[in-house]
Amino acid sequence: MKNNIVKNFIVLILLGLSIVSCKKDNFPGSGPDKGITDYHQNAVTQFIAAGKTNFAYRILGKQTGIPLVMVSALGNSMDDWDPVITNGLAQQYKVIIFDIQGVGSSSGVTPDNIPDMAKGVVTFIQALGYTKVNLLGFSMGSFITQQIASANPALVNKIILTGTGPKGAEGLSNLPNILATTVGLTPEQVFLASFFAPSEGSQTAGKLSYERIQKRTVNRDAPVSQESATAGLKAVLGWAQPDPTALEELKKLTKPVLIAQGEKDFLVPVVNAINMANSIPGSQLIVYHDAAHGAIYQYHDEFIRAASEFLTK
């Protein structure tokens, strides 16, 4: 039974959480995008060899200043970020999106644990020649970001975490069972059920986000492979293992931290973000009403303003 749940979950990652390209190349303009330079659609995919991996990445926005490196969620490539977030942040900052080992257009084998994923990200950043970066981690990317901040503090300037939880996060080990309930749904339905609250307002925001994510169709990443998704799932479930010292460890974190979480996030319940904010000295916490795991996609304008203020201070 357990093996079937894991297999179903992997299928869900491949079909729903990694958004496949649609045939349309036109994107209906909306309020938040008017007057915004569209870096996400046009950024050229570059490659850099680091360690045993040829990392695929794109640079958006400004070419100077401390870059903001965005670390993706489980089952996501750099094309699965909502463009309203990447474009919004790139208006003021140098934004770098990329694929970890074995994901999308990056070569190599995806590690099956968060520490090795973090080592790979550090290797990638150092290969680009950066000695100081800001990090934005979403879901599994937030776990990787926490590991980097702990193991390589000198590399980190500021940290933004969303869809997040500490080691041993409450409810995280139930992830396969939760997502198995969406078996049989379309990719869009899986996305809406996993990232957004069931209310009409949240679901409507989710549909708009889904459309935006499919915007880039030229030189788009390949879908995440089953092997990579399996490794990612193992890494997340490893992070979910009980760790009674996790919150105490977070008290040692001295970097500025902004946490943004949906109050109805059922994949990584909001209590985890609250516990983290209470543990990390000087951290800021934003809890978005009637929002789930994809809260920053639903409240994109508010999040971009908050993230920009945080990064500018």
C-alpha positions in Angstrom: 0.0 0.0 0.0 2.8 2.4 0.9 4.6 1.7 -2.3 1.5 2.5 -4.3 1.1 5.8 -2.5 4.7 6.7 -3.3 4.2 5.8 -7.0 1.0 7.8 -7.1 2.8 10.8 -5.6 5.6 10.6 -8.1 3.0 10.6 -11.0 1.4 13.7 -9.4 4.7 15.5 -9.4 5.3 14.7 -13.0 1.8 15.6 -14.1 0.8 18.5 -11.9 3.5 20.1 -9.9 5.8 20.3 -12.9 3.7 22.3 -15.3 4.0 21.1 -18.9 4.1 23.6 -21.8 0.8 24.3 -23.6 0.6 25.0 -27.3 -0.4 28.6 -26.9 2.4 31.1 -27.1 0.1 34.1 -26.3 -0.5 35.2 -22.7 -3.5 37.3 -21.8 -2.2 40.5 -20.3 -3.4 41.3 -16.8 -3.1 44.3 -14.4 0.0 43.2 -12.6 1.9 42.7 -15.8 1.2 46.0 -17.5 4.3 48.1 -17.7 6.4 45.3 -16.4 9.4 44.2 -18.5 9.0 40.5 -19.3 12.4 39.0 -18.5 11.0 35.5 -17.7 9.7 34.9 -21.3 12.8 36.1 -23.1 15.8 35.2 -20.8 18.3 33.0 -22.6 19.2 29.7 -21.0 22.9 29.5 -20.1 25.0 26.6 -18.8 27.9 26.4 -16.5 29.9 23.3 -15.5 30.2 23.0 -11.7 31.4 19.8 -10.1 29.9 16.9 -12.0 26.9 18.9 -13.2 26.3 21.2 -16.2 23.8 23.6 -14.5 21.1 25.3 -16.6 20.3 28.9 -15.5 18.9 32.2 -16.6 19.6 35.7 -15.4 16.7 38.1 -15.2 16.7 41.9 -14.6 19.6 44.0 -13.4 23.1 42.8 -14.1 24.7 44.4 -11.0 24.3 44.1 -7.3 23.9 41.1 -5.0 21.9 38.5 -6.9 18.7 36.9 -5.7 19.0 33.1 -6.3 15.7 31.4 -6.4 15.6 27.7 -5.3 12.7 25.8 -6.7 10.1 23.5 -5.1 9.9 19.7 -5.4 9.2 18.6 -8.9 9.8 22.1 -10.3 12.2 23.3 -12.9 13.1 27.0 -13.4 10.1 27.2 -15.8 7.7 26.4 -13.0 8.1 29.7 -11.2 5.1 32.0 -11.7 6.4 34.7 -14.1 4.6 37.5 -12.1 7.0 36.8 -9.3 10.2 36.5 -11.3 9.4 39.5 -13.5 8.3 41.5 -10.5 11.5 40.9 -8.5 13.6 41.4 -11.6 12.4 45.0 -12.0 14.7 45.9 -9.2 17.1 43.0 -8.7 19.4 40.6 -10.4 17.4 37.4 -10.3 18.9 34.0 -11.1 16.7 31.0 -11.7 18.2 27.5 -12.3 17.7 23.8 -12.2 19.3 21.6 -9.6 21.2 18.5 -10.6 19.1 16.2 -12.8 16.2 18.6 -13.1 15.0 20.2 -16.3 18.0 21.1 -18.5 20.7 20.5 -15.9 22.7 17.3 -16.2 23.6 14.9 -13.5 21.7 12.9 -10.9 19.3 14.6 -8.4 20.4 13.9 -4.8 18.0 12.1 -2.6 18.8 14.3 0.5 18.7 18.0 1.3 22.3 18.4 2.4 23.7 17.1 -0.9 21.2 19.2 -2.8 22.4 22.2 -0.8 26.0 21.4 -1.7 25.1 21.3 -5.3 23.5 24.7 -5.1 26.6 26.2 -3.4 28.8 24.7 -6.0 26.7 26.3 -8.7 26.7 29.7 -7.0 30.5 29.6 -6.5 31.0 28.6 -10.1 29.2 31.7 -11.2 31.8 33.7 -9.2 29.6 35.0 -6.4 30.8 35.2 -2.8 27.5 36.7 -1.4 23.9 36.1 -2.5 20.4 36.5 -1.4 18.3 33.3 -1.4 14.6 32.8 -2.0 13.5 29.2 -1.4 10.1 27.8 -2.1 8.9 24.5 -0.4 11.8 22.0 -0.9 13.8 25.0 -2.1 13.3 26.5 1.4 14.7 23.4 3.0 17.7 23.6 0.7 18.1 27.3 1.6 18.0 26.6 5.3 20.7 24.0 4.9 22.9 26.4 2.9 22.5 29.1 5.6 23.6 26.6 8.2 26.5 25.1 6.4 27.7 28.1 4.4 26.7 31.2 6.3 29.4 33.5 4.7 27.8 32.9 1.3 24.3 34.2 2.4 23.3 37.8 2.7 19.5 37.7 3.2 16.9 34.8 3.1 13.3 34.6 2.0 11.4 31.4 2.7 7.9 30.4 1.6 6.0 27.2 1.8 8.5 26.4 4.5 9.1 24.4 7.6 12.1 23.4 9.8 13.6 19.9 9.9 10.9 17.6 11.2 8.2 20.0 10.1 4.8 19.2 11.5 2.6 17.5 8.9 5.3 17.2 6.3 5.6 13.4 6.6 2.0 13.1 5.5 2.7 14.7 2.2 2.4 11.5 0.0 -1.0 10.6 1.6 -2.3 14.2 1.0 -1.3 14.4 -2.6 -2.5 10.8 -3.3 -6.0 12.1 -2.9 -5.6 14.0 -6.2 -5.0 10.9 -8.3 -7.1 11.1 -11.5 -7.2 14.9 -11.7 -5.9 16.9 -14.6 -2.5 18.7 -14.3 -4.3 22.0 -13.7 -6.6 20.4 -11.1 -3.6 19.0 -9.3 -1.9 22.4 -9.3 -5.0 24.1 -7.9 -5.7 21.5 -5.3 -2.1 21.4 -4.1 -1.1 25.1 -4.2 -4.4 27.0 -3.5 -7.2 27.1 -0.9 -10.6 25.7 -1.9 -12.3 29.1 -1.8 -13.5 30.6 -5.0 -11.1 33.6 -4.7 -8.1 31.4 -4.1 -9.0 29.0 -7.0 -9.5 31.9 -9.4 -6.1 33.2 -8.5 -4.7 29.7 -9.0 -6.1 29.5 -12.5 -4.5 32.8 -13.4 -1.2 31.5 -12.0 -1.4 28.3 -14.0 -1.9 30.3 -17.2 1.1 32.5 -16.4 3.4 29.5 -15.6 2.7 28.1 -19.1 3.6 31.4 -20.7 7.1 30.4 -21.8 7.0 27.8 -24.6 10.2 28.5 -26.5 13.3 26.8 -25.1 11.3 25.6 -22.2 12.7 23.0 -19.8 11.8 19.3 -20.2 9.4 17.9 -17.6 11.0 16.5 -14.5 11.9 12.8 -14.9 10.6 10.1 -12.7 14.1 9.4 -11.3 14.5 13.0 -10.3 11.0 13.2 -8.8 11.7 10.0 -6.8 14.9 11.4 -5.4 13.2 14.7 -4.5 10.5 13.0 -2.7 13.0 11.0 -0.7 14.8 14.2 0.2 11.7 15.9 1.4 10.6 12.9 3.5 14.1 12.8 4.9 13.8 16.5 6.0 10.4 15.5 7.5 11.9 13.1 10.0 11.5 14.2 13.6 14.3 16.5 14.8 13.9 17.8 18.4 16.9 20.2 18.0 15.7 21.9 14.7 14.2 25.0 16.3 17.1 25.4 18.6 19.4 25.3 15.6 17.4 28.0 14.0 18.1 30.3 16.9 21.8 30.3 15.8 20.8 31.8 12.4 22.0 35.4 12.3 21.0 36.3 8.7 17.9 38.5 8.1 15.0 36.2 7.3 11.6 36.9 5.7 9.0 34.1 5.9 5.8 34.2 3.8 3.2 31.5 4.3 -0.4 30.7 3.5 -2.7 30.3 6.5 -4.3 27.3 4.8 -1.1 25.6 3.6 -1.9 21.9 4.1 1.3 20.6 2.5 3.5 22.4 5.1 1.1 23.7 7.7 1.4 27.3 8.8 2.3 26.4 12.4 5.8 25.5 11.0 6.3 29.0 9.7 5.1 30.5 13.0 7.5 28.2 15.0 10.4 29.2 12.7 9.6 32.9 13.1 9.6 32.6 16.9 12.9 30.8 16.7 15.0 32.9 14.2 16.2 36.1 15.8 14.7 39.2 14.2 12.8 37.3 11.5 9.7 38.7 9.8 6.6 36.6 9.2 3.8 37.3 6.7 0.7 35.0 6.8 -1.6 35.4 3.8 -5.3 35.0 4.4 -7.2 32.3 2.6 -4.1 31.1 0.8 -2.3 27.7 0.7 1.1 26.5 -0.4 1.2 28.9 -3.4 0.4 31.9 -1.3 3.1 34.1 -3.0 1.5 33.4 -6.4 -2.0 34.3 -5.1 -0.8 37.5 -3.3 2.0 38.3 -5.8 1.7 42.1 -5.6 1.8 42.1 -1.8 4.7 39.6 -1.7 6.8 41.5 -4.3 6.4 44.7 -2.3 7.3 43.0 1.0 10.3 41.1 -0.6 11.6 44.3 -2.2 11.4 46.2 1.0 13.1 43.4 2.9 15.9 43.1 0.3 16.4 46.9 0.1 16.8 47.5 3.9 
